[in-house]
Amino acid sequence: MAAEIDRTELQAQVARGAQLIEVLPAEEYAEDHLPGARSLPLRDIDRDTTSSIDRSRPVIVYCWDSA
Amino acid sequence: MAPRAAARLTTLGFGDVREYTAGKLDWLAAGLPTEGENSSRPRAGDVCRKDVATARLNEVRAPAAADTVVVDGNRVVLGLLRQGQESMTEGPSTFRPYVSIREMADYMKEHDLESAPITTSDGKLVGLLYRDDAVREADGCPDCVRKMI
């Protein structure tokens, strides 16, 4: 189970080098995404698409809301 | 969706995965900047008129000389008294500042709303959005994939 964080904690962790990943469809990412986030839609997550993500640093995932 | 994504990343060997549970909606609601196509397009909070007249409940004089948003001491919207109206519309539909102007224009046309208060998520008045302003500003803006209303 991934640790749940709020907006304040997200900002602090990004400042310390955490990687932001939006898992919504790419069309929604194209409209609006958090500064510095990269797009990795949920259904595309596999070994190949994650090969360029740094495993030594924390990763923060988000979607639209908690649903 | 985020919990499933986090679980998949963990399965793929990522040791430190966290989840911003409240998500992009929470970020937008806080008025924080975003990147992407919408970031350069007007939103409800940009187009609404911030100089709209306001009045406390005990100050309301009808008929109103101008559109007046009725607010409490914390600027929380209680009602809307349109110009010339004798009685206030209580609890009007309000919208958040981050909604794209294209979606606002479409919604206001569909629901025949002449104007609508734009408020923060805790109900405080940002300004009054007029349909004519929304429609004019939305001209040329494409429809949005993500609906925010």
Backbone of each chain as ProteinMPNN parsed JSONL, in Angstrom:
{"seq_chain_A": "MAAEIDRTELQAQVARGAQLIEVLPAEEYAEDHLPGARSLPLRDIDRDTTSSIDRSRPVIVYCWDSA", "coords_chain_A": {"N_chain_A": [[0.855, -1.196, 0.0], [0.703, 2.105, -1.011], [2.081, 5.092, 0.451], [-0.094, 7.676, 1.441], [-0.257, 11.033, 0.477], [-0.615, 14.6, 1.064], [-1.269, 17.822, -0.521], [0.595, 19.722, 0.438], [2.647, 18.125, 1.415], [3.339, 16.879, -0.954], [4.448, 19.03, -2.425], [6.683, 19.569, -0.869], [8.098, 17.17, -1.142], [8.559, 17.029, -3.895], [10.247, 19.176, -4.161], [12.429, 18.058, -2.991], [13.235, 16.256, -4.838], [11.483, 14.213, -5.657], [9.673, 12.27, -8.095], [7.068, 13.156, -10.259], [4.113, 11.661, -11.395], [1.505, 11.542, -13.66], [-1.346, 9.58, -13.982], [-3.574, 9.569, -15.528], [-5.536, 9.435, -18.636], [-3.71, 10.285, -21.658], [-4.775, 12.464, -23.062], [-5.995, 14.027, -21.159], [-3.861, 14.725, -19.59], [-2.559, 16.341, -21.441], [-4.158, 18.59, -21.455], [-4.08, 19.732, -18.848], [-1.677, 19.56, -16.355], [0.227, 18.839, -13.363], [2.962, 20.992, -12.575], [5.952, 19.934, -14.036], [5.251, 17.264, -14.034], [5.181, 13.937, -15.441], [3.631, 12.017, -18.064], [2.005, 8.978, -17.618], [-0.141, 6.881, -18.442], [-2.446, 4.79, -16.679], [-3.045, 2.249, -17.887], [-0.866, 1.858, -19.457], [1.298, 1.247, -17.936], [4.146, -0.521, -17.635], [7.058, -2.712, -17.75], [8.684, -1.667, -19.788], [7.728, 0.99, -20.256], [8.319, 2.181, -17.886], [11.0, 2.239, -17.721], [12.566, 4.501, -17.909], [12.206, 5.857, -15.599], [13.528, 6.937, -12.564], [14.521, 4.63, -10.292], [15.688, 4.992, -7.882], [14.788, 7.205, -6.67], [12.003, 8.755, -4.91], [8.643, 8.186, -6.071], [5.731, 9.855, -7.056], [2.389, 9.324, -7.574], [-0.602, 10.436, -9.229], [-4.115, 11.044, -9.88], [-7.276, 12.223, -11.033], [-9.037, 12.733, -8.803], [-9.845, 11.384, -5.562], [-11.336, 9.206, -6.264]], "CA_chain_A": [[0.0, 0.0, 0.0], [1.514, 3.316, -1.112], [1.771, 6.13, 1.426], [-0.92, 8.753, 0.889], [0.251, 12.345, 0.875], [-1.455, 15.731, 0.664], [-0.647, 18.791, -1.419], [1.753, 20.33, 1.087], [3.693, 17.105, 1.441], [3.769, 16.703, -2.346], [5.332, 20.133, -2.801], [7.943, 19.393, -0.147], [8.837, 16.02, -1.68], [9.03, 17.372, -5.238], [11.407, 20.051, -3.958], [13.559, 17.196, -2.606], [13.613, 15.385, -5.948], [10.52, 13.162, -5.998], [9.204, 12.32, -9.48], [5.607, 13.227, -10.329], [3.571, 10.923, -12.531], [0.05, 11.572, -13.827], [-1.74, 8.292, -14.558], [-4.798, 9.756, -16.317], [-5.299, 9.333, -20.089], [-2.799, 11.3, -22.177], [-5.514, 13.653, -23.5], [-6.231, 14.869, -19.984], [-2.544, 15.265, -19.255], [-2.246, 17.405, -22.392], [-4.919, 19.795, -21.094], [-3.622, 20.277, -17.561], [-0.978, 18.655, -15.433], [1.034, 19.521, -12.358], [4.259, 21.38, -13.138], [7.029, 18.952, -13.98], [4.779, 15.878, -14.054], [5.21, 13.227, -16.712], [2.408, 11.252, -18.311], [2.094, 7.528, -17.735], [-1.508, 6.391, -18.203], [-2.508, 3.547, -15.906], [-3.015, 1.009, -18.67], [0.421, 1.74, -20.159], [2.392, 1.012, -17.0], [4.803, -1.834, -17.691], [8.497, -2.624, -17.547], [9.277, -0.801, -20.81], [7.375, 2.41, -20.103], [8.862, 2.712, -16.637], [12.46, 2.065, -17.702], [13.261, 5.788, -17.786], [11.928, 6.466, -14.29], [14.621, 6.656, -11.629], [14.03, 3.801, -9.18], [16.35, 5.343, -6.626], [14.118, 8.372, -6.089], [10.575, 8.528, -4.682], [7.698, 8.428, -7.155], [4.4, 10.252, -6.58], [1.373, 9.177, -8.622], [-1.883, 11.095, -8.961], [-5.106, 11.081, -10.957], [-8.121, 13.423, -10.938], [-9.387, 12.894, -7.39], [-9.599, 10.153, -4.809], [-12.199, 8.108, -6.74]], "C_chain_A": [[0.886, 1.239, 0.0], [1.107, 4.318, -0.035], [0.955, 7.224, 0.754], [-0.399, 10.089, 1.396], [-0.713, 13.439, 0.414], [-0.629, 16.723, -0.161], [0.634, 19.402, -0.838], [2.937, 19.367, 1.081], [4.226, 16.855, 0.03], [4.767, 17.787, -2.729], [6.702, 19.986, -2.133], [8.768, 18.266, -0.763], [9.351, 16.283, -3.091], [10.27, 18.26, -5.13], [12.648, 19.239, -3.591], [13.877, 16.152, -3.673], [12.675, 14.249, -6.279], [10.013, 13.374, -7.425], [7.679, 12.233, -9.509], [5.113, 12.511, -11.58], [2.05, 11.01, -12.541], [-0.367, 10.297, -14.552], [-3.071, 8.357, -15.308], [-4.49, 9.566, -17.801], [-4.492, 10.525, -20.605], [-3.514, 12.585, -22.599], [-5.754, 14.599, -22.32], [-4.926, 15.495, -19.499], [-2.229, 16.454, -20.153], [-2.977, 18.701, -22.027], [-4.34, 20.487, -19.863], [-2.841, 19.208, -16.818], [-0.154, 19.462, -14.451], [2.397, 19.844, -12.958], [5.303, 20.279, -12.947], [6.581, 17.502, -14.044], [4.996, 15.248, -15.421], [3.962, 12.36, -16.823], [2.72, 9.772, -18.408], [0.712, 6.957, -17.417], [-1.501, 5.003, -17.569], [-2.318, 2.303, -16.769], [-1.69, 0.819, -19.423], [1.576, 1.379, -19.232], [2.929, -0.412, -17.152], [6.321, -1.638, -17.582], [9.153, -1.652, -18.54], [9.006, 0.681, -20.533], [7.934, 3.013, -18.826], [10.389, 2.665, -16.599], [13.213, 3.386, -17.531], [12.962, 6.506, -16.469], [13.004, 5.997, -13.303], [14.091, 5.885, -10.414], [14.656, 4.169, -7.84], [15.701, 6.565, -5.954], [12.634, 8.069, -5.871], [9.738, 8.887, -5.919], [6.353, 8.795, -6.528], [3.424, 10.132, -7.743], [0.117, 9.94, -8.219], [-2.808, 10.919, -10.151], [-5.977, 12.304, -10.737], [-8.499, 13.729, -9.497], [-9.258, 11.537, -6.724], [-10.413, 8.969, -5.319], [-11.404, 7.065, -7.521]], "O_chain_A": [[1.718, 1.414, 0.89], [-0.062, 4.391, 0.347], [1.266, 7.65, -0.359], [-0.133, 10.257, 2.586], [-1.515, 13.237, -0.497], [0.544, 16.49, -0.455], [1.628, 19.573, -1.544], [4.07, 19.746, 0.782], [5.425, 16.643, -0.157], [5.819, 17.491, -3.296], [7.739, 20.243, -2.746], [9.986, 18.383, -0.895], [10.435, 15.828, -3.456], [11.218, 18.119, -5.902], [13.775, 19.666, -3.842], [14.695, 15.262, -3.444], [13.015, 13.394, -7.097], [9.932, 14.505, -7.906], [7.078, 11.364, -8.878], [5.625, 12.725, -12.679], [1.384, 10.616, -11.584], [0.182, 9.965, -15.602], [-3.629, 7.325, -15.68], [-3.323, 9.538, -18.191], [-4.577, 11.628, -20.065], [-2.941, 13.671, -22.511], [-5.718, 15.82, -22.473], [-4.897, 16.644, -19.058], [-1.694, 17.46, -19.688], [-2.46, 19.791, -22.271], [-4.141, 21.702, -19.862], [-3.306, 18.077, -16.674], [0.129, 20.637, -14.685], [2.929, 19.07, -13.753], [5.502, 19.769, -11.845], [7.415, 16.599, -14.103], [4.995, 15.94, -16.439], [3.326, 12.017, -15.827], [3.585, 9.357, -19.179], [0.427, 6.594, -16.276], [-0.66, 4.161, -17.885], [-1.535, 1.415, -16.432], [-1.429, -0.257, -19.961], [2.709, 1.22, -19.687], [2.242, -1.382, -16.833], [6.796, -0.526, -17.35], [10.063, -0.907, -18.177], [9.913, 1.512, -20.568], [8.012, 4.235, -18.701], [11.003, 3.002, -15.587], [14.353, 3.399, -17.068], [13.413, 7.631, -16.254], [13.333, 4.813, -13.232], [13.317, 6.415, -9.617], [14.207, 3.71, -6.789], [16.028, 6.908, -4.818], [12.066, 7.225, -6.565], [10.092, 9.773, -6.697], [5.892, 8.139, -5.593], [3.61, 10.768, -8.78], [-0.193, 10.076, -7.036], [-2.365, 10.681, -11.274], [-5.473, 13.336, -10.295], [-8.306, 14.848, -9.022], [-8.623, 10.635, -7.271], [-10.212, 7.843, -4.864], [-11.972, 6.079, -7.991]]}, "seq_chain_B": "MAPRAAARLTTLGFGDVREYTAGKLDWLAAGLPTEGENSSRPRAGDVCRKDVATARLNEVRAPAAADTVVVDGNRVVLGLLRQGQESMTEGPSTFRPYVSIREMADYMKEHDLESAPITTSDGKLVGLLYRDDAVREADGCPDCVRKMI", "coords_chain_B": {"N_chain_B": [[-7.906, 5.262, -9.396], [-5.233, 6.061, -9.054], [-4.373, 4.451, -6.798], [-4.26, 1.903, -8.002], [-2.32, 2.333, -9.94], [-0.144, 2.884, -8.305], [0.146, 0.415, -7.077], [0.877, -1.182, -9.264], [3.311, -0.064, -9.977], [4.791, -0.664, -7.711], [4.837, -3.43, -7.879], [6.454, -3.615, -10.09], [8.888, -3.114, -9.042], [9.485, -0.665, -7.887], [10.532, 1.047, -5.081], [9.77, 3.181, -3.444], [6.913, 4.493, -3.473], [4.448, 6.921, -3.641], [1.219, 8.382, -3.046], [-0.686, 10.958, -4.267], [-3.457, 11.631, -3.034], [-5.711, 13.383, -3.203], [-5.422, 14.556, -5.639], [-5.442, 15.982, -9.04], [-7.659, 17.641, -9.128], [-7.749, 18.775, -6.573], [-5.411, 20.248, -6.641], [-5.95, 22.155, -8.649], [-8.141, 23.39, -7.453], [-6.927, 24.713, -5.43], [-5.895, 26.799, -6.704], [-3.416, 26.667, -7.86], [-0.694, 26.815, -10.236], [-0.761, 25.202, -13.478], [0.616, 23.086, -16.058], [0.246, 22.773, -19.601], [-2.241, 22.586, -22.28], [-4.561, 23.95, -21.434], [-3.595, 25.804, -19.673], [-2.954, 28.158, -20.878], [-5.335, 29.131, -21.645], [-8.348, 31.029, -21.043], [-9.988, 30.875, -17.847], [-12.864, 30.389, -15.699], [-12.405, 31.985, -13.435], [-10.732, 33.93, -14.445], [-12.259, 35.409, -16.209], [-14.549, 36.269, -14.955], [-16.343, 39.022, -13.443], [-14.789, 40.94, -11.18], [-15.413, 43.236, -9.935], [-18.023, 43.295, -9.239], [-21.088, 44.393, -7.711], [-21.633, 44.038, -4.221], [-23.562, 43.037, -1.355], [-24.566, 42.946, 2.073], [-26.942, 40.83, 3.699], [-28.775, 42.368, 5.219], [-28.563, 44.777, 4.006], [-29.651, 44.792, 1.568], [-31.349, 46.309, -1.068], [-34.283, 46.437, -2.831], [-36.026, 47.277, -5.886], [-32.946, 46.147, -7.362], [-30.33, 48.34, -8.307], [-28.208, 47.532, -9.767], [-26.705, 44.403, -10.82], [-26.33, 42.373, -8.023], [-24.41, 40.651, -5.693], [-25.257, 38.842, -2.914], [-23.771, 38.563, 0.175], [-22.204, 37.038, 3.087], [-20.481, 38.015, 6.141], [-18.007, 36.886, 5.663], [-17.694, 36.931, 2.98], [-19.01, 34.819, 1.841], [-21.183, 33.429, -0.509], [-24.616, 34.138, -0.476], [-26.813, 34.739, -1.979], [-28.29, 36.009, -5.055], [-29.082, 39.013, -6.526], [-30.571, 40.202, -9.2], [-30.252, 42.929, -11.511], [-32.916, 45.164, -11.298], [-34.594, 43.242, -10.257], [-37.024, 42.194, -7.822], [-36.795, 40.381, -5.801], [-34.397, 38.331, -4.128], [-32.468, 35.692, -5.598], [-32.088, 32.817, -3.923], [-29.304, 30.892, -2.792], [-27.859, 30.481, -5.352], [-26.594, 28.563, -8.192], [-23.173, 27.929, -8.033], [-19.815, 28.222, -9.309], [-16.475, 26.916, -9.812], [-13.321, 28.678, -9.888], [-11.412, 27.494, -11.585], [-12.615, 26.241, -13.721], [-12.771, 25.697, -17.196], [-13.245, 28.26, -19.638], [-14.56, 27.58, -21.918], [-16.07, 25.323, -21.177], [-17.688, 26.527, -19.245], [-19.103, 28.421, -20.824], [-20.561, 26.734, -22.528], [-22.104, 25.337, -20.652], [-23.603, 27.401, -19.467], [-25.11, 28.298, -21.6], [-26.579, 25.993, -22.185], [-28.056, 25.655, -19.829], [-29.378, 27.974, -19.664], [-28.361, 30.185, -18.178], [-27.902, 33.408, -17.187], [-26.041, 34.761, -15.707], [-23.501, 33.866, -13.314], [-22.312, 33.266, -10.031], [-18.868, 33.015, -9.253], [-17.022, 31.061, -7.158], [-14.716, 30.274, -4.472], [-13.694, 26.973, -3.293], [-14.581, 26.951, -0.711], [-16.755, 28.569, -0.783], [-16.503, 31.333, -1.003], [-16.861, 34.506, -2.572], [-15.552, 35.092, -5.79], [-16.077, 36.433, -8.172], [-18.547, 37.695, -10.545], [-19.725, 35.859, -13.199], [-20.586, 36.558, -16.467], [-22.734, 35.324, -18.986], [-22.488, 36.308, -21.626], [-19.88, 37.328, -21.63], [-18.478, 34.968, -21.143], [-19.112, 33.402, -23.399], [-18.028, 34.953, -25.442], [-15.27, 34.937, -24.759], [-14.769, 32.252, -24.96], [-14.738, 31.731, -27.583], [-13.122, 30.128, -30.131], [-11.681, 28.555, -28.379], [-10.995, 25.15, -27.891], [-13.164, 22.322, -27.144], [-13.18, 20.698, -23.926], [-11.535, 17.751, -22.75], [-11.604, 16.77, -20.132], [-14.218, 17.227, -17.974], [-15.118, 19.751, -15.739], [-17.155, 20.739, -14.23]], "CA_chain_B": [[-6.923, 4.987, -10.441], [-3.883, 6.207, -8.499], [-3.963, 3.283, -6.012], [-3.889, 0.803, -8.907], [-1.037, 2.697, -10.541], [0.886, 2.704, -7.276], [0.341, -1.029, -6.891], [1.613, -1.718, -10.409], [4.705, 0.39, -9.884], [5.413, -1.436, -6.635], [5.069, -4.756, -8.459], [7.56, -3.5, -11.043], [10.143, -2.952, -8.333], [9.702, 0.673, -7.323], [10.519, 0.868, -3.637], [9.192, 4.31, -2.72], [5.808, 5.027, -4.274], [3.456, 7.627, -2.827], [0.003, 8.677, -3.791], [-1.335, 12.249, -3.974], [-4.822, 11.119, -3.069], [-6.726, 14.374, -3.591], [-5.25, 14.631, -7.079], [-5.373, 17.211, -9.837], [-8.772, 18.514, -8.747], [-7.319, 19.493, -5.376], [-4.367, 21.195, -7.077], [-6.642, 23.241, -9.354], [-9.008, 24.089, -6.501], [-6.077, 25.577, -4.615], [-5.469, 27.919, -7.547], [-1.994, 26.533, -8.206], [-0.496, 26.785, -11.693], [-0.593, 23.923, -14.156], [1.191, 23.132, -17.393], [-0.627, 22.116, -20.569], [-2.982, 23.439, -23.213], [-5.526, 24.816, -20.744], [-2.958, 26.817, -18.835], [-2.908, 29.424, -21.611], [-6.701, 29.516, -22.01], [-9.032, 31.637, -19.899], [-10.843, 30.079, -16.974], [-13.963, 31.172, -15.111], [-11.868, 32.983, -12.509], [-10.086, 35.019, -15.191], [-13.223, 36.161, -17.008], [-15.621, 36.832, -14.129], [-16.15, 40.43, -13.069], [-14.472, 40.999, -9.742], [-15.911, 44.499, -9.373], [-19.482, 43.193, -9.086], [-21.602, 44.942, -6.459], [-22.0, 43.063, -3.187], [-24.303, 43.619, -0.23], [-24.958, 42.02, 3.137], [-28.372, 40.531, 3.657], [-29.569, 43.466, 5.793], [-28.349, 45.991, 3.218], [-30.218, 44.63, 0.229], [-32.454, 47.199, -1.443], [-34.886, 46.007, -4.09], [-35.28, 46.588, -6.932], [-31.525, 46.463, -7.38], [-29.895, 49.245, -9.38], [-27.245, 46.765, -10.565], [-26.568, 43.027, -10.331], [-25.715, 42.421, -6.697], [-24.232, 39.365, -5.029], [-25.48, 38.984, -1.477], [-22.737, 37.773, 0.85], [-22.113, 37.222, 4.532], [-19.294, 38.745, 6.575], [-16.797, 36.243, 5.128], [-17.876, 36.945, 1.524], [-19.645, 33.592, 1.361], [-22.35, 33.81, -1.303], [-25.924, 33.733, 0.034], [-27.842, 34.894, -3.008], [-27.996, 36.888, -6.193], [-30.196, 39.91, -6.859], [-30.235, 40.769, -10.51], [-30.708, 44.293, -11.753], [-34.353, 45.332, -11.518], [-35.391, 42.208, -9.585], [-37.582, 42.573, -6.521], [-36.4, 39.446, -4.748], [-33.12, 37.66, -4.31], [-32.393, 34.255, -5.846], [-31.288, 32.246, -2.832], [-28.485, 29.725, -3.102], [-27.664, 30.258, -6.792], [-25.51, 27.646, -8.545], [-21.867, 28.59, -8.117], [-18.824, 27.451, -10.065], [-15.132, 27.158, -9.312], [-12.531, 29.534, -10.788], [-10.543, 26.762, -12.502], [-13.364, 25.658, -14.854], [-12.389, 26.35, -18.45], [-14.296, 29.163, -20.095], [-15.332, 26.842, -22.922], [-17.079, 24.52, -20.487], [-18.636, 27.455, -18.626], [-19.972, 28.989, -21.859], [-21.479, 25.68, -22.97], [-23.027, 25.038, -19.553], [-24.505, 28.54, -19.254], [-26.061, 28.294, -22.716], [-27.449, 24.826, -22.036], [-28.935, 25.814, -18.675], [-29.967, 29.312, -19.758], [-27.898, 31.012, -17.064], [-27.445, 34.711, -17.662], [-24.818, 35.052, -14.954], [-23.3, 32.898, -12.235], [-21.204, 33.591, -9.143], [-17.698, 32.141, -9.207], [-16.598, 31.056, -5.757], [-13.719, 29.297, -4.061], [-14.362, 25.749, -2.842], [-15.268, 27.192, 0.563], [-17.958, 29.377, -0.98], [-16.262, 32.783, -1.019], [-17.043, 35.107, -3.89], [-14.427, 35.571, -6.608], [-16.654, 37.43, -9.071], [-19.767, 37.262, -11.227], [-19.436, 35.554, -14.604], [-21.713, 36.781, -17.387], [-22.72, 34.403, -20.124], [-21.971, 36.991, -22.82], [-18.416, 37.369, -21.502], [-17.973, 33.591, -21.266], [-19.254, 32.969, -24.797], [-17.055, 35.704, -26.245], [-13.916, 34.469, -24.446], [-14.632, 30.839, -25.344], [-14.643, 31.661, -29.039], [-11.815, 29.654, -30.562], [-11.138, 27.559, -27.439], [-11.578, 23.84, -28.141], [-13.856, 21.671, -26.043], [-12.241, 20.038, -23.015], [-11.715, 16.32, -22.498], [-11.995, 16.625, -18.73], [-15.245, 18.148, -17.532], [-14.786, 20.169, -14.383], [-18.353, 21.163, -13.491]], "C_chain_B": [[-5.497, 5.052, -9.894], [-3.469, 5.01, -7.621], [-3.534, 2.098, -6.887], [-2.541, 1.07, -9.563], [0.104, 2.481, -9.55], [1.189, 1.219, -7.077], [1.148, -1.631, -8.041], [3.081, -1.314, -10.355], [5.456, -0.394, -8.809], [5.76, -2.842, -7.14], [6.269, -4.745, -9.404], [8.887, -3.148, -10.366], [10.446, -1.563, -7.824], [9.514, 0.6, -5.814], [9.806, 1.97, -2.881], [8.14, 4.991, -3.587], [4.795, 5.684, -3.339], [2.297, 8.068, -3.707], [-0.571, 10.009, -3.321], [-2.84, 12.018, -4.138], [-5.834, 12.137, -3.611], [-6.599, 14.771, -5.059], [-5.326, 16.016, -7.716], [-6.5, 18.184, -9.49], [-8.394, 19.381, -7.55], [-6.3, 20.572, -5.734], [-5.019, 22.417, -7.737], [-7.475, 24.073, -8.379], [-8.204, 25.032, -5.615], [-5.554, 26.762, -5.42], [-4.011, 27.852, -7.947], [-1.827, 26.389, -9.721], [-0.348, 25.368, -12.234], [0.18, 24.172, -15.448], [0.225, 22.41, -18.322], [-1.416, 23.128, -21.379], [-3.917, 24.412, -22.488], [-4.861, 25.948, -19.975], [-2.877, 28.169, -19.544], [-4.3, 29.904, -22.009], [-7.414, 30.091, -20.79], [-9.893, 30.635, -19.133], [-11.895, 30.997, -16.351], [-13.434, 32.297, -14.221], [-11.187, 34.148, -13.196], [-11.118, 35.962, -15.796], [-14.316, 36.818, -16.146], [-15.286, 38.261, -13.72], [-15.988, 40.541, -11.56], [-15.011, 42.271, -9.098], [-17.431, 44.484, -9.209], [-19.902, 43.768, -7.724], [-21.939, 43.814, -5.489], [-22.774, 43.789, -2.097], [-24.527, 42.544, 0.806], [-26.474, 41.891, 3.108], [-29.228, 41.712, 4.146], [-29.405, 44.785, 5.032], [-29.073, 45.954, 1.873], [-31.397, 45.575, 0.025], [-32.991, 46.753, -2.795], [-35.861, 47.091, -4.567], [-33.832, 47.065, -7.002], [-31.19, 47.365, -8.565], [-28.897, 48.544, -10.3], [-27.22, 45.344, -10.03], [-25.78, 43.049, -9.027], [-25.608, 41.008, -6.124], [-24.372, 39.598, -3.531], [-24.55, 38.016, -0.751], [-22.829, 37.956, 2.363], [-20.786, 37.923, 4.878], [-17.978, 38.15, 6.095], [-16.814, 36.17, 3.6], [-18.387, 35.609, 0.974], [-20.968, 33.968, 0.692], [-23.642, 33.243, -0.708], [-26.982, 33.793, -1.052], [-27.407, 35.865, -4.081], [-29.25, 37.704, -6.481], [-29.834, 40.592, -8.173], [-30.861, 42.148, -10.655], [-32.211, 44.319, -12.025], [-35.224, 44.317, -10.792], [-35.857, 42.686, -8.218], [-37.121, 41.63, -5.415], [-35.138, 38.682, -5.149], [-33.308, 36.195, -4.683], [-31.5, 33.675, -4.764], [-30.513, 31.035, -3.308], [-28.31, 29.481, -4.596], [-26.55, 29.233, -7.029], [-24.215, 28.435, -8.661], [-20.879, 27.647, -8.785], [-17.432, 27.842, -9.603], [-14.294, 27.919, -10.36], [-11.727, 28.763, -11.84], [-11.278, 26.173, -13.706], [-13.017, 26.419, -16.133], [-13.559, 27.179, -18.967], [-15.136, 28.504, -21.181], [-16.437, 26.026, -22.251], [-18.126, 25.406, -19.819], [-19.625, 27.995, -19.661], [-21.01, 27.956, -22.3], [-22.539, 25.407, -21.898], [-24.056, 26.162, -19.39], [-25.529, 28.647, -20.385], [-27.089, 27.174, -22.513], [-28.475, 25.016, -20.922], [-29.545, 27.213, -18.604], [-29.633, 30.174, -18.542], [-27.343, 32.32, -17.628], [-26.145, 35.116, -16.981], [-24.707, 34.042, -13.826], [-22.144, 33.35, -11.352], [-20.092, 32.544, -9.243], [-17.166, 32.224, -7.778], [-15.458, 30.061, -5.547], [-14.445, 28.056, -3.547], [-14.984, 25.919, -1.465], [-16.329, 28.289, 0.446], [-17.756, 30.882, -1.074], [-16.278, 33.333, -2.441], [-15.714, 35.508, -4.526], [-14.932, 36.669, -7.547], [-17.918, 36.87, -9.709], [-19.438, 37.058, -12.707], [-20.7, 35.75, -15.435], [-21.577, 35.847, -18.577], [-22.131, 35.061, -21.37], [-20.445, 37.046, -22.797], [-17.83, 35.977, -21.743], [-17.998, 33.136, -22.722], [-18.209, 33.679, -25.675], [-15.627, 35.172, -26.019], [-13.68, 33.027, -24.895], [-14.46, 30.675, -26.843], [-13.227, 31.237, -29.433], [-11.168, 28.659, -29.613], [-11.779, 26.201, -27.74], [-12.29, 23.285, -26.906], [-12.841, 20.903, -25.19], [-12.55, 18.545, -22.92], [-12.262, 16.136, -21.08], [-13.036, 17.677, -18.379], [-15.027, 18.473, -16.065], [-15.996, 20.629, -13.592], [-18.995, 19.936, -12.856]], "O_chain_B": [[-4.658, 4.214, -10.221], [-2.315, 4.589, -7.691], [-2.582, 1.385, -6.567], [-1.724, 0.164, -9.724], [1.168, 1.97, -9.9], [2.346, 0.824, -6.926], [2.004, -2.488, -7.821], [3.974, -2.11, -10.646], [6.623, -0.742, -8.988], [6.837, -3.369, -6.859], [7.004, -5.727, -9.508], [9.89, -2.913, -11.04], [11.561, -1.304, -7.371], [8.477, 0.152, -5.326], [9.287, 1.734, -1.79], [8.429, 5.929, -4.33], [4.343, 5.075, -2.369], [2.393, 8.116, -4.933], [-0.899, 10.181, -2.147], [-3.405, 12.185, -5.219], [-6.715, 11.779, -4.393], [-7.555, 15.265, -5.657], [-5.282, 17.049, -7.048], [-6.319, 19.4, -9.549], [-8.687, 20.577, -7.521], [-6.333, 21.675, -5.188], [-4.684, 23.559, -7.423], [-7.509, 25.301, -8.465], [-8.729, 26.025, -5.111], [-4.856, 27.624, -4.886], [-3.425, 28.864, -8.332], [-2.725, 25.895, -10.404], [0.124, 24.464, -11.544], [0.369, 25.312, -15.871], [-0.528, 21.538, -17.887], [-1.29, 24.34, -21.202], [-4.045, 25.568, -22.891], [-5.507, 26.947, -19.662], [-2.747, 29.206, -18.894], [-4.442, 30.954, -22.635], [-7.136, 29.704, -19.655], [-10.441, 29.689, -19.698], [-11.819, 32.22, -16.465], [-13.945, 33.417, -14.248], [-11.068, 35.229, -12.621], [-10.888, 37.168, -15.888], [-14.93, 37.801, -16.559], [-14.122, 38.657, -13.657], [-16.907, 40.277, -10.785], [-15.063, 42.381, -7.873], [-18.053, 45.536, -9.058], [-19.184, 43.651, -6.731], [-22.462, 42.773, -5.885], [-22.655, 45.004, -1.938], [-24.663, 41.368, 0.471], [-27.181, 42.737, 2.561], [-30.269, 42.016, 3.564], [-30.032, 45.787, 5.375], [-29.106, 46.942, 1.139], [-32.318, 45.63, 0.84], [-32.255, 46.698, -3.781], [-36.469, 47.765, -3.736], [-33.533, 48.229, -6.737], [-31.697, 47.18, -9.671], [-28.754, 48.912, -11.467], [-27.663, 45.098, -8.909], [-24.713, 43.656, -8.935], [-26.59, 40.268, -6.078], [-23.689, 40.446, -2.956], [-24.541, 36.816, -1.022], [-23.448, 38.901, 2.854], [-20.064, 38.366, 3.985], [-16.948, 38.824, 6.113], [-16.035, 35.428, 3.002], [-18.217, 35.307, -0.208], [-21.767, 34.722, 1.247], [-23.756, 32.041, -0.466], [-27.929, 33.006, -1.057], [-26.327, 36.453, -4.031], [-30.337, 37.155, -6.657], [-28.933, 41.427, -8.246], [-31.856, 42.478, -10.01], [-32.711, 43.586, -12.877], [-36.44, 44.487, -10.709], [-35.184, 43.47, -7.549], [-37.059, 42.012, -4.247], [-34.868, 38.433, -6.324], [-34.196, 35.526, -4.155], [-30.313, 33.99, -4.687], [-31.0, 30.249, -4.121], [-28.586, 28.378, -5.068], [-25.673, 29.052, -6.184], [-24.168, 29.481, -9.308], [-21.081, 26.433, -8.82], [-17.217, 28.934, -9.077], [-14.537, 27.808, -11.562], [-11.393, 29.324, -12.883], [-10.637, 25.658, -14.622], [-12.978, 27.649, -16.137], [-14.72, 26.832, -18.753], [-16.308, 28.841, -21.344], [-17.586, 26.034, -22.692], [-19.313, 25.08, -19.824], [-20.831, 28.027, -19.417], [-22.193, 28.27, -22.43], [-23.723, 25.264, -22.205], [-25.242, 25.897, -19.196], [-26.674, 29.039, -20.159], [-28.294, 27.38, -22.65], [-29.624, 24.593, -21.05], [-30.153, 27.584, -17.6], [-30.509, 30.809, -17.955], [-26.424, 32.317, -18.448], [-25.269, 35.729, -17.59], [-25.701, 33.434, -13.428], [-21.106, 33.773, -11.861], [-20.355, 31.344, -9.31], [-16.897, 33.308, -7.26], [-15.264, 29.136, -6.335], [-15.664, 28.073, -3.38], [-15.833, 25.117, -1.076], [-16.75, 28.866, 1.449], [-18.724, 31.631, -1.209], [-15.777, 32.71, -3.377], [-14.874, 36.162, -3.907], [-14.29, 37.708, -7.697], [-18.31, 35.732, -9.453], [-18.939, 37.962, -13.377], [-21.748, 35.178, -15.137], [-20.488, 35.611, -19.1], [-21.355, 34.434, -22.091], [-19.795, 36.837, -23.822], [-16.83, 35.82, -22.445], [-17.031, 32.557, -23.218], [-17.591, 33.061, -26.542], [-14.873, 34.981, -26.974], [-12.55, 32.627, -25.174], [-14.081, 29.604, -27.318], [-12.254, 31.914, -29.101], [-10.209, 27.984, -29.988], [-13.004, 26.117, -27.833], [-12.047, 23.721, -25.78], [-11.779, 20.51, -25.674], [-13.709, 18.139, -23.003], [-13.253, 15.438, -20.867], [-12.772, 18.876, -18.474], [-14.783, 17.584, -15.249], [-15.88, 20.888, -12.394], [-20.02, 20.054, -12.184]]}, "name": "protein", "num_of_chains": 2, "seq": "MAAEIDRTELQAQVARGAQLIEVLPAEEYAEDHLPGARSLPLRDIDRDTTSSIDRSRPVIVYCWDSAMAPRAAARLTTLGFGDVREYTAGKLDWLAAGLPTEGENSSRPRAGDVCRKDVATARLNEVRAPAAADTVVVDGNRVVLGLLRQGQESMTEGPSTFRPYVSIREMADYMKEHDLESAPITTSDGKLVGLLYRDDAVREADGCPDCVRKMI"}
